[in-house]
Amino acid sequence: MKHLQRLLGALTLWSLLGAAPAAARGGPECIAPAKPGGGFDLTCKLARAALNGKYLGGPLQLSYMPGGVGAVAFNVVVTQRPAERHTLVAFSEGTLLNLAQGKFGRHDASEVRWVAGIALDHGVLMVAQDSPIESIQDLLTALKADPAQIVFGAGGTIGSQDWMKVALTARAAGLDHRKMRFVAFEGGGEAMTALQDGHVQVYSGDAAEALAQIRIGKRIRILAVMAEQRLQGVLADVPTAKEQGLDIVWPIVRGFYIGPQVSDGDYHHWVATFTEMLATPEFARLREQRGLDPFAKTGAELDTYVRQRVATYRELARQFGLKVAAPH
């Protein structure tokens, strides 16, 4: 009930602020459903750089709609802006995990049109540059000595994907995830600031997000990447969690959906646009610059992927004693 009350309050505030739809501003729009600086922001900016007005007839405009870690944006698009053909909303695996737990109110994955998954990110654990924690083993030693001395920060509440990375870390190390101290923030940007300011000791985030922050001068150190093997490029020296004895892999697909009443013609135009974009060398270069791996699913193929992942996350949530949404 408290979650729904907060969601309704955020929806009311968003309406009062009068955020204008893309049509009123004269161009295609990408909504990042969080505050600036996190993974959703990165996803929209990648699409803007890649599309660059070449496919859409105008530059992709960015807007931010924080609230409920994606819940406000999802509800607004479904109930208030369902037919806006120019409006994309960024999603990640965290979106699908939240849908699996019913965190978007009465709505489920079938109520939007899934357009494109354009890149693959991976979960990471990171600390401030001057932290005495220099490896996963240092972190586990500290946690085993006293779980209360380490505060994890993340862009999401209990049950979010950032929380899930912490819970999986605890389980893989034989620790009780319920004893972990966890502080939730509205998006990765806020969590990163808290890490820099010393309010949390460890941030459970994403590789591309961390790389973007390092490039603008944030003093952070990545302890581990939750991938099957080491990443390429700038993060090639960061060991995987598996290398350090923890069998954890957390891939993060980044992509977009649109409203449920967008016409078939407009929907298929978006699908064709992204399919064409994903096949270009220019997009591959932009994706690699941001520390992202290849992933390319559009239209019906992405819709199938989404439904499968929601089912998988529903089972994972059950394993950690979380509430799950009934299958539709």
Secondary structure as the mmCIF struct_conf table of DSSP 4:
data_model
#
loop_
_struct_conf.conf_type_id
_struct_conf.id
_struct_conf.beg_label_comp_id
_struct_conf.beg_label_asym_id
_struct_conf.beg_label_seq_id
_struct_conf.end_label_comp_id
_struct_conf.end_label_asym_id
_struct_conf.end_label_seq_id
HELX_RH_AL_P HELX_RH_AL_P1 LYS A 2 LEU A 17
TURN_TY1_P TURN_TY1_P1 GLY A 18 GLY A 18
HELX_LH_PP_P HELX_LH_PP_P1 ALA A 19 PRO A 21
HELX_RH_AL_P HELX_RH_AL_P2 ALA A 22 ARG A 25
TURN_TY1_P TURN_TY1_P2 GLY A 26 GLY A 26
BEND BEND1 GLY A 27 GLY A 27
STRN STRN1 GLU A 29 ALA A 32
BEND BEND2 PRO A 33 ALA A 34
TURN_TY1_P TURN_TY1_P3 PRO A 36 GLY A 37
BEND BEND3 GLY A 38 GLY A 38
HELX_RH_AL_P HELX_RH_AL_P3 GLY A 39 LEU A 51
TURN_TY1_P TURN_TY1_P4 ASN A 52 LEU A 56
BEND BEND4 GLY A 57 GLY A 58
HELX_LH_PP_P HELX_LH_PP_P2 PRO A 59 LEU A 60
STRN STRN2 GLN A 61 TYR A 64
BEND BEND5 GLY A 67 GLY A 67
HELX_RH_3T_P HELX_RH_3T_P1 GLY A 68 GLY A 70
HELX_RH_AL_P HELX_RH_AL_P4 ALA A 71 THR A 79
TURN_TY1_P TURN_TY1_P5 GLN A 80 GLN A 80
BEND BEND6 ARG A 81 ARG A 81
TURN_TY1_P TURN_TY1_P6 PRO A 82 ALA A 83
TURN_TY1_P TURN_TY1_P7 ARG A 85 HIS A 86
STRN STRN3 THR A 87 PHE A 91
HELX_RH_AL_P HELX_RH_AL_P5 GLU A 93 ALA A 100
TURN_TY1_P TURN_TY1_P8 GLN A 101 ARG A 106
HELX_RH_3T_P HELX_RH_3T_P2 ALA A 109 GLU A 111
BEND BEND7 VAL A 112 VAL A 112
STRN STRN4 ARG A 113 ALA A 128
TURN_TY1_P TURN_TY1_P9 GLN A 129 ASP A 130
BEND BEND8 PRO A 132 PRO A 132
BEND BEND9 SER A 135 SER A 135
HELX_RH_AL_P HELX_RH_AL_P6 ILE A 136 ALA A 145
HELX_RH_3T_P HELX_RH_3T_P3 PRO A 147 GLN A 149
STRN STRN5 VAL A 151 ALA A 154
BEND BEND10 GLY A 155 GLY A 156
TURN_TY1_P TURN_TY1_P10 ILE A 158 GLY A 159
BEND BEND11 SER A 160 SER A 160
HELX_RH_AL_P HELX_RH_AL_P7 GLN A 161 ALA A 172
TURN_TY1_P TURN_TY1_P11 ALA A 173 GLY A 174
HELX_RH_3T_P HELX_RH_3T_P4 HIS A 177 LYS A 179
BEND BEND12 MET A 180 MET A 180
STRN STRN6 ARG A 181 ALA A 184
BEND BEND13 GLU A 186 GLY A 187
HELX_RH_AL_P HELX_RH_AL_P8 GLY A 188 GLN A 196
TURN_TY1_P TURN_TY1_P12 ASP A 197 GLY A 198
BEND BEND14 HIS A 199 HIS A 199
BEND BEND15 GLN A 201 GLN A 201
STRN STRN7 VAL A 202 ASP A 206
HELX_RH_AL_P HELX_RH_AL_P9 ALA A 207 ARG A 215
TURN_TY1_P TURN_TY1_P13 ILE A 216 GLY A 217
STRN STRN8 ILE A 220 VAL A 225
BEND BEND16 ALA A 227 GLN A 229
HELX_LH_PP_P HELX_LH_PP_P3 ARG A 230 LEU A 231
BEND BEND17 GLN A 232 GLN A 232
HELX_RH_3T_P HELX_RH_3T_P5 GLY A 233 LEU A 235
TURN_TY1_P TURN_TY1_P14 ALA A 236 ASP A 237
BEND BEND18 VAL A 238 VAL A 238
HELX_LH_PP_P HELX_LH_PP_P4 PRO A 239 PRO A 239
STRN STRN9 THR A 240 THR A 240
TURN_TY1_P TURN_TY1_P15 ALA A 241 ALA A 241
HELX_RH_3T_P HELX_RH_3T_P6 LYS A 242 GLN A 244
TURN_TY1_P TURN_TY1_P16 GLY A 245 GLY A 245
STRN STRN10 PRO A 251 ILE A 258
TURN_TY1_P TURN_TY1_P17 PRO A 260 GLN A 261
BEND BEND19 VAL A 262 VAL A 262
HELX_RH_AL_P HELX_RH_AL_P10 ASP A 264 LEU A 278
TURN_TY1_P TURN_TY1_P18 ALA A 279 ALA A 279
BEND BEND20 THR A 280 THR A 280
HELX_RH_AL_P HELX_RH_AL_P11 PRO A 281 GLN A 289
TURN_TY1_P TURN_TY1_P19 ARG A 290 GLY A 291
STRN STRN11 ASP A 293 ASP A 293
STRN STRN12 LYS A 297 THR A 298
HELX_RH_AL_P HELX_RH_AL_P12 GLY A 299 GLN A 319
TURN_TY1_P TURN_TY1_P20 PHE A 320 GLY A 321
HELX_LH_PP_P HELX_LH_PP_P5 ALA A 325 PRO A 327
#
